[in-house]
Amino acid sequence: MVTFKSPEDYTAKNNTIAGLFNIRDYSETIDAKKAWINLGGWQSWNPAFEVEPGKKQPSLKNKAIRQWNTWLTFPSSKFEYSKNIVLAQFITYLRCEEEYLIFASLNNLNQKLPPVQFVINRKENTVTVELADKDKEWKKGDLMAQIEVIKASSYFDAREKLEKIFGSSNKESPFFSPRFEQISFLGKNALGWESWYNHYEKINEKLITDDLMALKDTQNLIKVLNKSDYFDKPVFQIDDGYQIALGDWEWNKKLFPSGPEKITQMISDEGYIPGLWIAPFIVDLRSKLAADHPHWLLRNKKGNLVPAGMNPRWGANSTFYCLDLSQNEVLEHLDKLIDKAINTWGFRYLKLDFLYAGMLEGVHKKACPSYQAFNNAIQVLTKRVFNNKGENVAYLGCGNPMELSYNNLPLSRIGCDTLQHWESKLMKFIGWNGRTSAYLNLKDTLGRALWNKIIFANDPDVIFIRKENCTLTYAEKLLIATVNILFGSQIMYADDPATCNSKEEIELTEKVAKLIKIFDKEEFAVYQTGKDIYKVWSKSGKYRGEISLAKNNHYVRGLYEDF
């Protein structure tokens, strides 16, 4: 492990350059010019795949919708990507053939230090360590960064070395990490249904309860898998659309007249773990919270509100803002919100979304760097591992800064949102690389496969079975399911079970269930061989195949032709 310490007393006005690595000092065979470079990723929606030699990484900004430009960029960075400069965060690697040189930040493994960006200079063959430490007061000799440099001769060698450092979700492993204990009640892998990727924000009480009842009466994936040793009790998660407004996390009585308590009781009675979506850090200015507590919102030096982004699904005036997480009143508000969701409403699986907003920079009322305010807030949000009845509670992180989250949110989304279409054509046209897209989601899932069951229990998002309201082909649906099974730790789907019952849909359901059971005890590797072409194989050597995400040529070959 290489450590960097503060050379003097000072307050960081912008990001600190903690140190520099010369790649040649660590490997005579890895050359940044010739290497595939993994991007790691600042937050879970960032592009996270390998950049080919000589290619630029995807842009993280959008000229058309500037409110999105804070989503994916490392805060206050001094650097811009180019043909020679690649920007990666938390854990990155350079790969030549099957040899890896990994740079991993240990800044939040046992301590609470600033998150790290690795600035990889292909021309100079160097890696610069940049810290998101703006407003941090350093004393001479303070520990600023801890970086592990790992040489690995193969994918599985890389996994084994990362597991020794960060731990494992496998209880049978000698490196099992206690942070995974809080989600172990979900089973070896989590299984469930959620409302977003079919109904999106257009939900109501009847629709939700109808879907819940239909899961009992139809030949759906949860019913087929529920008795498997692979899963424990499934999750039934209600997503965006129930709330009065962003920031006003009360139930809209016009849409849900019975209130949440009755619904969670129904979910529990049907044998599911009740789940709920909340975006605790963001606020709509039309909300009662914004009107009653304007001083809770983060502002810049000019006193203007700091925009956290925009979402067209939330109406014409859809720009939203973020809370100032340094304030004790805000932390108390978050604590009460989570307590209500768990102990009053009865939810035991909380999807915490848009968490990147907690790292936006502004003038905190209680002066501190953003990463410290974020760390305090995440600990408040996730401190309840049991409800008042003694039942386990789990959290899913989404849109969360990866390095700051893995200790408190071991179950995490590890890619951009998926979609019931291969691509979002409009978002692709305007050049937005944080867009919802089945294609980009798969690239991210494959790009962060190395992390699964070590850094996070990877949530690759949902699979699709349905034909209604879905343009994905049978082959694309099977491809998505296969990638999720091989490289994920959670299988979720969002189809309407009452209408997803054709012969083709039932056949696909049974095939996906069979694949899950067949690959249950296998561990898979992935290796990119060309643009959007991947070789995959099992550690046992029993299975080998190829995955293609290439344009107009989406397939899985070799893994299950005999099934």
N, C-alpha and C positions, 0 to 999 in steps of 0.2 A: 504494500500500500504506500502511495506517495502522499505526503501531507504538505499543505501550504499554510504558512502563518503570516499574520499581519506584520509588515516591516516597521510600522509606526502607529501612533495614535492618530485617528482621523475619523470623520464622518463621511460615508460614501455618498457623494452627490449624484453619481450615476453608477453604472455597473463597474465593479472592480475586476481587473485582470489578475487572477490569482497566480497563474503560472503557465508554463509552456512545456510541451513534450516534443522531442524529436523522435519521430517514428523509427528512424534508423537505429536509435539506441535500444529499441525493444524488439525489433525484428529486421533481419537482413533480407527477408523475402517479401514482406508487405510493402507496397509502394502505393501511396494515396492516388497517384495518377492512374494506376491500373486496377485499383480495388473497386469492388462494389461497396458502397457506404450506406449503412443503415441509419435512418434519421432519428431513431428513438422516439422523439415527440414531446413537445411541451405539455400538451393536454390531450385528452383521449380522442379528440376529433382531428388532431393534426395528421397530415400524411406521415406514415410510419414505416414505409417500405424502403427497399434498397434503391439507391441511385446508381445507375449504370456508369461505368467509367466514361469520362468525357462529357457526361450529360449534366445539365443544371437540375437542381432540385425544384420541385413545384413551388410556385409563388404562394406566399401565405397572406397576401393582401389582395384586395379587390377594388378596382377603380370605380366600378358602377355603384357599389353599396359600401360606403366608407365605414358605416357602423360595424361592419364585420371585421374590420382590420385589427381590432384588439383581441379577437378570439384566439388566434393561433400563434401570435408572435411572442417571443421571449421578451419580457418587460425591459425597456430601456437599453436594448442591445446597441452596442457600438458598431455592429457588423451588418453587412448586407450579403446575401448569397450571390454567387456569380459562377462562372464556369470553373474557376479555381477555388472558390470558397463554398464549403458545405457546412450548414448549421444544424447541429443535432443536440439533443438534450438527454440528460439522465443516464441512459445506457446506450452507447452506440458501438458499432464495430466496423472495421474495415476487413473485407473478405477477398482473398485471392484464391480461386478454386475452392478447396475445402479448408483452408487455413484461415483462422480468425485472429484478429487483434482487437480486443474489447477494451473500451474505456467506460468504467462504471463509477458513478458518483455514489459515495457512501455517506453523503452529508446528512441524510435523514435516517440512516440505519439505526444508530444508537444516540444521535444528537440531533439538535434542531439548528442546522446551518442553512445558508442560502442555497436555493436550487442552482444547478449548473447547466451552462450551455458549452458544448464543445465546438470550437471553430476549427474546422479541418481545412488546412491549406494544402491543396493538391500540388501546387507548384513548389512550395518549400518543404513538403512532406513533414508538416508539423501539426500539432493539436494544441490550441490555446484554450485555457480554462477561464470562462467568464462567469461571474456570479451575479445573480439578481439580488443585489444587496443595497439598493438605493435607500438612504436614510439610516443605514445601520452604523452604529457607533462601535468602532474597532479600537481595541487597546493593543499596543505593541506586544507581539507574541501570541495573540489570540489565534486559535485554530480557525482557518477560513474554509478549507476544503480538504476532503479525503478522497483520493481517486485510486481505484484498483485498476491496474493494467493486467489483462489476462491474455495469455497466448493459448490458443486451442487448435488442435489438429483436425477437429471435425465438429459437426453440429452437436452430437451427443457429448463430446468432450467439453464443449462450451457450456452446455446445460449442466453437466456435473459440477463444473467449477463455479458457475453462478449459484447453484444450489448450496454449495458449501458456504457461500458468503451470505446469501439472502434467505436461505431456508427453503422448505418445501411444504406444499399442502398435503402431501401424502403422509398419513399417520404412521405408515410402516417404514418411512425413511428415517435414518438416524439424524437427518437434518430437518425434521418436522419443526415448523415455526409456530409458536403459540398464537401469532396474529391470525392464523387460519382457523383457530379453534372456534371463533365466534360464528363462522358460517358452516361448520361441520354438520349441524343439524339439518341442513338442506340436502345432505346425502353426498355421495362421492362426487356427483355433479348436480347442479340445480336443474330443475325442470319446471316449466310453467307456461301459463297463458297470460297475455297482456293486451290491453285495449288499443294501443296506439296505432299500430301499422295496418289497421283496417278502418277503424272508426275515426282515428286521429282525435281532434278536440271535440268532435260532434258526438258526445255521449250523454246518456241520461240513465235514470234508474232502471227503466224497463229494459233497455238495450243490454245493460250490464247483467241484470238478473236473468234475462233470456239466454244470454251466452253461457252463463254459469250453469243453468239447468240443461242446456243442450250438450254440454260436455259429458253429462251423465248418460245421455240417450243416444249418442252417435259414436261411430267408429273413428275417433280422433286420436291424435298422437299421444295425448296425455293418458287417455283410457288404455291404449295399447301398452304404454310403457310403465304405467303406475305400479304394476306388480313386479317390476324388474328390480334386481339387486343394485342396478346401476344408479337408481334414484331413490330418494326418500319421499316425504310428502311434497306434492307439487305446490307451486305458488300460483295465485290468481291475483294479478296486479292491475289496478285501475290507474290509468295514466291521465295526462292533462285533459282538462275540460270540466272537472267537477267543481272547481273553485270559483269564488265570486270574482277575483282578480289576482294578478300576480302581486304578492305581498299580503293580500287578504285571503289567507288559507282557511276560509270557512266554506262550507258546502252550499252551493246554489240550491235553495229550497224549491225553486221552480223546476229544476232538472232532477233533483234528488229529494222528493218530499219526505221520505222516511228517515233521511239522515244517514250518516255513516255507520252508526252502531248496529242498525238492523242488517245492513249489507255485510258487515264483517262477520256478524253472527251466522248469516246464511252461508258465507264462504267457508267459515270454519265447520259448520254442520255438514257441508258437502265434502269435507276431508282436504281442504286446501289451506295454505298459509295466506292470510290476507295481505296484499301488497298495495302500496300507494306511491304515486309520483309526487314529488315536491321539489321546487326550485328555490331553496330557502334564502339565497343571497340576492335575488333580483326582485325589482319592484317596478310596477307600472305607475306612472304619475296619476293615473285616473283612480288609483286605489285609495281606500280610506287610510291605510297606513301612511301613504305619502302625504296625505292632507293633514293627518294628526301629528305626524312626526317627521317633518321635513328636515330637521337637524340630524336625523339618523342616516341620511343619504350622503354618499361620498362626493366631495367636491374638489375642484382643482384650485390652484393658487389664486385664480381670478374670482373664485366663489361660484363658478358654474358647475352644474352637475356633471359627473363623469358618465358618459354613455357606456352601457355594458353590451349593447348590440341591438339588433332588431329582428323581429320574426313576423313576416307577413300574415301568418296564421292568427296572430293576436290582434288583427284589426288594422284600420288605416293608420292610426297613430300608434305604431307598434314598436317604437324605440323604447327600450327599457333601461333601467339604471340599477345601481348596486348599493347595498348597505355598507356603511363604514364599520367594519368588523373590529375596529379598535375600541369601540365604545362598550362599556359595561351594560348599558341599557339594551343595546342591540344583542349582545350575548345572552342576556336574560330573556329577551324576546324569542331568540332561537331555541333556547332551552325549554321554554314553555310550549313552543310550537311542537317540538319533537315529543315532549311528554304527553301532550294532548293527542297527537296522532297515534301514539303507542298505547297509552293507558286509559284514554277516554274513548277514542274511536275504535281501537282494537286492532290496529295494523301491526304486523310483525316482520315486514319486509319493506323497507323504504328505499325507493330509488331517488337519490339526491342528485339533481341535475343542474346544469349551468354553473358548476362550481368554480370554473375559471374566473368568474366575476369577482371572487374573493381576492384575487391577486392583482386586480387593476390598481394602478397607482394614482394617488391623489393626496390631499392634505388630510391625514388622519387626525381626528380630534385629540386622540391620545398618541402623541408622536411615536412612531415605530415603523420599521420596514414592513412592506406588505406581507412578506412571507411569515413574519411572526404573528401578525393579525390573523392570517389565514390558518396557521397551525392552531392557534387558540380556538378559533371558531369550529374547526373540524373536530377537535377533541370534545367540544360541547355537543355537537350534533351526534356524535357516535358513542357517547359514553354509556348509553343504556344497552347492555348486551342481554338483559332480561327485562320483561315487563313486570308489573306489580304482582302478577300471578306466578312468577317464576318461569315463564315460558321464554324460549330463546327469541332474540331479535337479530335480524341481518340487515345490512345496508349495501346498496349497489351504488357505486360512484359513477357519474357520467358527466362528460365535459369538464373533467377534473384535472388539475395539474398533476402529472403522473408522479414526479419525484416526491411531492409533498403529501401524497395520498396513500401510498401503498401500505403504510403501517396501520392506518385507521380504516381504510377501505380496501380490504383484501380482495373483495369481489368488485371488479371494475370493468366498464366498457373500455375496449381497447381499439376502437376505430370510429370513423365517422358513422352517422346514422345510415342504415341500409334503406332500401326502397323496394316497392313492389314492381319496379321497372329496373332494367339493367342500368340505365342512366337517367339522370335528370337533364334533359337536353338544354333547357333554358339556362340552368345554373352552369352547365359546362360551357355554353356559348359565351357567357359573360366572364368566364375564367375563374370561377370560385372553386378552390380546391378543398374547401371544407364542406362541400355540398353533400346532401343526401344522395346516395348512389349505391346500388348493389355491387357494382364494379369496384368502386373505391373502398367500400367496406371490406370486400374480400382481400384486396391488396393490403389493407391495414392489418387484417386478421393474420394473413400469412407473414407480414412484416414483423409482427409482435409475437409470433408463435413461440420464439425462443423464451419468452417471459412466462408462458402459461404454467401454472402450478408452482412457480418459483417467485416471481415478482408479484403477480396477481393470480387469482383464479379468473382467467380471461372470460369476459362476456363479449362474444362476437356479435351480439344482437340477434334478431329473430330469423327463423327459417320460414319458408312459404310452401304451403301445400295447395292452397286454393287456386281456382281458375277465375272466379269472379273478382273484379277490381284488381287484376294482376296481369301484366303482359309478359311476365317471365315464362320462358319455355319449360317444358318438363326437364330437359337437360340442365338448364340453368338452376332450377329449383333443387335438383339433385346435387349439382355442383356446390351450391350454397350450403346445403345440409352436410355434405361430406367435409367441407373445410371446417364448418363449425364443430363437427364431431371429432375430427382429428386434432384440432388445435384450440378448442374452447373448453370451458368448464361449466357452461350453462347452456341448456337448450330451451329456448323460448319460442313460442309462436303466437300469432295474433289473429288467426283466421276465425271467421264465423262458423262454428261447428255445425250449425243447423243447415247451412247451404253448401258446405264443403263435403259432399257425400256421393259424388259421382264415382263410377267404376275406376276412372283414372286417378282420382284424388285418394280413394281408399287404397289403391295399389301403391301409390307413392308413399302414403303413410306407413304401410306395412314394410316397404323397402327401407325407408329411413329407420324405422324401429329395428329392423334386422341388422342394418349397418352398425347401429349403436351397440347392439349386443355382440356382434362379431369383433368389433374393434375395441371392446371394453378393456381388455388387458394389454393392449398394444400401446407403444409409445412411438410417435412418428416424428420424422425429420422432414424439413423442407429446404430446398436448394434451388435458387433461381438460376436458370441456364440461359435465358434470353429475355427479351422484352415480353413480359406477361406470361412467360412459360416457366413452370416449376416442376422439378423432380421431387417426388415424395417417396419415402420408404420407412418401414418399421424397423425398430431397433432389433427385433428378433430375426429380421431378414425374410420373414414370411411374405410380406406384402411390398410390392414396388409399383409405382405408377407415375403418371404425369398429369398435371393440371394446366389448363390453358384458360387465361382470361383475355386472350388476344381478340382483337376486333373481328366480329362475325365468326368466331371460332372458339366457342366456350365448351369445354369438355373435361371429363375425368377419364383417363384410360389406365387400364391395367390393374386397378385395385379390386374391382368386383365384377368382372365379366362373367365369372362362373356362378354368381348368385342368382 
